[in-house]
């Protein structure tokens, strides 16, 4: 089975575009990687601390978006805590996730 990277729609093998959302299909970009659930919270924290990340998107095995985490300059513990709690809850529900990262230019 092949699923759309963006919306999770079931696609025919070899599809170049998703017929539902129009997203280009193909190999994952360098800003997209897979993690096991036990590494999810740690990976998200590390990405936030890099400082050049604008948005983190967590998807399940079928490509469905579970969480979109906007990351802005000056994000600190009190603001970050509810997001990390949500990431922890997601990690408890799934065994494997894909993380997509949007980085700042320059």
DAMOFEN-V864280 format. One record per residue. N is the residue number from 0. OMEGA is omega in degrees with one decimal (NA if undefined). BURIAL is + if it has 16 or more other ideal C-beta (glycine too) atoms within 10 Angstrom, else -. D_CENTER is the distance of its C-alpha to the mean C-alpha in whole Angstrom. Layout:
# DAMOFEN-V864280
[[N | OMEGA | BURIAL | D_CENTER] [N | OMEGA | BURIAL | D_CENTER]]
This chain:
# DAMOFEN-V864280
[[0 | 177.2 | - | 20] [1 | -179.9 | - | 18] [2 | 176.8 | + | 15] [3 | 178.9 | + | 13] [4 | -175.3 | + | 10] [5 | -172.3 | + | 10] [6 | 177.1 | + | 12] [7 | 179.6 | + | 13] [8 | 175.7 | + | 16] [9 | -175.9 | - | 18] [10 | 173.4 | + | 20] [11 | 179.4 | - | 23] [12 | 176.9 | - | 23] [13 | -179.8 | - | 23] [14 | 179.2 | - | 22] [15 | -179.8 | - | 21] [16 | 173.9 | - | 19] [17 | 180.0 | + | 18] [18 | -179.0 | - | 21] [19 | -175.8 | - | 20] [20 | 177.9 | - | 17] [21 | -177.3 | - | 19] [22 | 175.8 | - | 15] [23 | -179.7 | - | 17] [24 | 179.5 | - | 16] [25 | -179.7 | - | 16] [26 | -179.8 | - | 15] [27 | 179.0 | - | 12] [28 | 177.4 | - | 12] [29 | 178.3 | - | 12] [30 | 177.8 | - | 9] [31 | -178.3 | - | 7] [32 | -178.0 | - | 8] [33 | 176.0 | - | 9] [34 | 172.8 | + | 10] [35 | -175.5 | - | 12] [36 | -178.5 | - | 12] [37 | 179.0 | - | 15] [38 | -172.0 | - | 13] [39 | -177.3 | + | 10] [40 | -179.8 | + | 12] [41 | -179.7 | - | 14] [42 | 178.9 | + | 11] [43 | 177.1 | + | 9] [44 | 179.3 | - | 13] [45 | 178.6 | - | 14] [46 | 179.6 | + | 11] [47 | -178.5 | + | 13] [48 | 176.7 | - | 16] [49 | 175.9 | - | 16] [50 | -179.2 | - | 17] [51 | -176.4 | - | 16] [52 | 177.0 | + | 12] [53 | -177.3 | - | 12] [54 | 175.5 | - | 9] [55 | 179.3 | + | 5] [56 | 179.4 | + | 3] [57 | -179.7 | + | 3] [58 | 176.6 | + | 5] [59 | -177.7 | + | 8] [60 | -179.0 | - | 11] [61 | 176.5 | - | 12] [62 | 178.6 | + | 9] [63 | 179.6 | - | 10] [64 | 178.9 | - | 7] [65 | -176.9 | + | 8] [66 | 170.4 | + | 7] [67 | -175.5 | - | 7] [68 | 175.8 | + | 9] [69 | -179.3 | - | 11] [70 | -179.7 | + | 13] [71 | 177.4 | - | 16] [72 | 177.7 | - | 19] [73 | 176.5 | - | 21] [74 | -178.4 | - | 18] [75 | -172.9 | - | 20] [76 | -176.1 | - | 21] [77 | 179.2 | - | 22] [78 | -175.2 | - | 19] [79 | -174.0 | + | 17] [80 | 179.6 | - | 18] [81 | 178.6 | - | 17] [82 | 179.8 | + | 13] [83 | 174.5 | - | 14] [84 | 177.5 | - | 16] [85 | 178.1 | - | 13] [86 | 177.5 | + | 11] [87 | 177.6 | - | 14] [88 | 177.3 | - | 15] [89 | -179.8 | + | 12] [90 | 179.5 | + | 12] [91 | -175.3 | - | 16] [92 | -176.6 | - | 15] [93 | -179.8 | - | 13] [94 | -174.3 | - | 14] [95 | -178.9 | - | 11] [96 | 170.7 | + | 7] [97 | 178.5 | + | 5] [98 | 173.3 | + | 3] [99 | -176.2 | + | 4] [100 | 170.4 | + | 7] [101 | -177.4 | - | 9] [102 | 176.0 | - | 13] [103 | 176.0 | - | 16] [104 | 176.0 | - | 19] [105 | NA | - | 22]]
